[in-house]
Structures are given as C-alpha cells and as structure tokens.
C-alpha cells in the first residue's frame, strides 16, 4: 500500500517524504555572523587622578610592613615558570581562596596565566638565596632547583619548603599597575620539619627571621 502511494506521488511530481526531508536538510539555515565581544580596556590611574606622592617615599613607608616570602610556580609546555612574590595572602575560607599581586609588566605572569594554575611555595628562614634566584629576570630560574609536581595541578612544588598551596586561577582583577590574582585552593600541605626554622621575612629591603617572642 505504501509503495503504491510513493509511485503515485512520483508520477505526479510531488516530493516524497524522504525527498522532502533530504531537500530540507541539504539547505543550511542562515546563521548570524559571529562577532567577538570587544576586549575590555585595562584601566590604570590617569595622570589627573594621581595623588601628590613621591614614589620613593611610597616604597620607603610601605617597606615598614614586614611580609612573608613565596615563590609562585606553574607548569608550561616550554618549561616551568616562577617568580618571587611577597604579596601573597589568604582571602576566603569558604570557598578556599588565596590571592597574590603581580606587576602588569611581568614577563612570567603570561606563562602562568596560560597554564591557568599555580602553586604557592612558602619559603623558610634559610631560603633567601632560593628567593633571589627567582627574583631575577631572563635567567633559568629552575636550574639546580629540586621540585616535584603538585598533586592537583602539576605545578612545581619546590623541595624543602615549609608549606605549599596548589591552586587553579579563579579570577584576575586590575589594580593600577598590578593584577590581583585570585586562586581556588585544590590541595595544600605543610612540612613540620622544614617549618621548624620559621618563615623567611622581608622588611625594608632585606631578609630576616622571627626572633624570640616577647
């Protein structure tokens, strides 16, 4: 019965269901042209917004604030990346977030940004030379430095650091001539034996360590 109906439709020139379906699917429906959204401008402070502060005085006064020292590391196709960082801080407990600041002129940051992950290596009191090695630009910072892969992201976890925090990048905000990087903590641990010497501190341009409690 169905075969008879198909032969009749063909004899009068009407399209069969199969032909109509093929015709409908062979003509692509028009799609609007894709236009990427414009990139947002990275806004810094304009000249007319600058406070009357001397940059040298600004650095000198802010240098009175003692901070810990870390090395931020990340994996990469062209080798690991890393830089020394004082501006690390915890940000949130729930969800677990940390943050650090990096200069917008940094040549290491683009490599960390591409990786999308990083590991914060918190340095101990005897690791000033390790910090200096990661503070230079253009050198092979990982030459002679022992490390393993952090468990969640594969970022370099430096050997013998008192603690490490393995993160994925959650957000990046503009802060004047720096970027504010927010990371979500995926794994972390401390090494009690390495932490026994105390933290590496930075104060007024020099490294230091904790003294006896008052």
N, C-alpha and C positions, 0 to 999 in steps of 0.2 A: 504494500500500500504506500509506504513512504517512498520507495523507489519510483513508483508511478508518479507521485506528486512532484518529485525532483525533475523527472523527464519532462513533465508538463511545463514547469516553470522555466526550464532551459529553452523549450520550444517557443515560448512567447517572449523570451529575452529578459525575464525577471531574474534578479540575482538570487541564488540560493543562500541559505543561512551561512554556509561555510564561506561562500564567496564574499558575502557582505561583511562577515567577520574579518576575513583577510584584508578586504579593502579598508575597513575601519582601522585595523591595526597597522597597516602599511603607511598611513599618513600620520606623521608625528604631530601631536598637538602643539600649538605655539607656546613657547615658554618665555617669560620676561627675561630680558638680558640681565645678567648678574653684575651689579656694581658694588665693589667692596666699599665698606664704610670708610670715611676719611680717618686717617690716623690722628688721635688727639695730640694737641700740642703739649709738650713738656714745659710747664710754666715754671720759671725761676723768678727771683726777685728782680723787679725792674729798677732802673737807676733812680727813678724818682721815689722809690719805696725804701731805699737803703737807709738804715739808721746811721747816724754820725759816729761810727765806731772804727777804731784803728784795728785792722786785722791782727797785728802783732799783739796788741793788748788783749784782744778777744782770746787768742790762743793762750796767752800767759795766764789770764784769770781762770779760764776753763781748765787749764792744766793742773790747778789745785785739787781737782776732783780725781781721786785715785780710782783706777778701774782694774778689772782683771784683763787677761790677755787670752785670745783664742786664735786658732788658725781655721779658717773656713775652707773646706775642700770639696771637690766634686769630680766625678769621672768624666771622661771625654774620649771621643774617637781618636783624637790626636794626642792623647796622654792626659794625665790628671791635671787639674787646676787647683790653685790655692792661694790664699793671701792672709797676712796677719791682720787681725781685727780686734779693736778694743771696744767697739760699740755694740757688743752682744748683750742681750738681756732676755729674761723670761717675760712673756707677755700675757698668757692666759693659761689657766688650769683646765678649764672645760669649755671648749676643746683645748688640748695641749698645744700651745703655740709659743714660739720664740721669735725674736727679731734681731736683725743687725742692720747697720747702715753701711753703705759703700758709695764712694765718690762716683759721680756720673762719668768721670773721665777714666775710670779704672779699665785697664785692658784685660783684667782677669774676669771681671763680672760678666761680660757677654758669654764667656765659655760656661760659667756656672748657670747663667740664665738658660742657655740652650740645653743643658743637662736636665734642668727642672728639679734638681735635688741638690742637697748639700749635707755635709757633716760638720758639726761644730766640735773642734778638738780643744778642750780647755787645758791650758798649759800650767805646769807646775813650776815651783820656785827655781829649779835648776835648768829650765829650758829657755833661757834668754837667747842663746845662740841659735836655737831652732827657730825662734820667733824672728830674729834678724834675717835669717835665710829666706823667710817667706815675705819679708818686708821689701825686698829688692825687686826691681822690675827688669824683665828681659833675661833673667838667668834661669837655669834648670833648677827650680826650687826643690824638686824631689830627689835630686842627686844625693845618694848616700842616706836617704831618709827611709827608715823601715815603716811599712804600713800594711794593713790588711783591708779587705773590703768590708764596709759596714753592712750589717745583715739585711736591712730593708732596701737600701738604695744602691749599694755597691760603691758609695763614695769612700775615698781613702780615710781609714781610721788609723791615725798615727800611733805608733807603738809607744808605750810607757807614758801616755798622758793620763792625768788623774781622772778625767771623765770625758765622755763623748756623747753627742746627741745627733741622731740620724733623722733627717727631715726631708720633706717634699716642699717645694715652693708653693705657697697658697696665694700670696698677693704681693704686689710691688707698688709702692706709692712714691710720689715725687715729694722730696723735701729740700727745696732750694737747690744747692749744687750736689746734693746726695740723693740716693734712693733708699727707701725704707723697705726692707725685705722681710716678709712675714713667712715663717715656715711652720708647717704642721709636723709635730714630733711623731715619728713612726717607731723609733726604738732608741734606747739610751741605757747607759750603764756607767758605773764608777769603778775605779781600781783602788781599793783601800791602800795597797802598798805604795802606789805612785802618789796618792793623795797625802801620804803621811808627811811629806816635806812642806806642805802648804802650797798656796797658789802663787803664781807669778803675777806681780802687781806692776802697774805703770803709773808713775806720778812725776809731773813736771819734767818730762823728757827722759827719765831714767827708770830702769827696772828696780824693783825692790821686793821685799818679802815681809810677811807678818812678823812682828816682834812679840815678846811676852805680853800676855793680857794684863791690863791694869786692874 
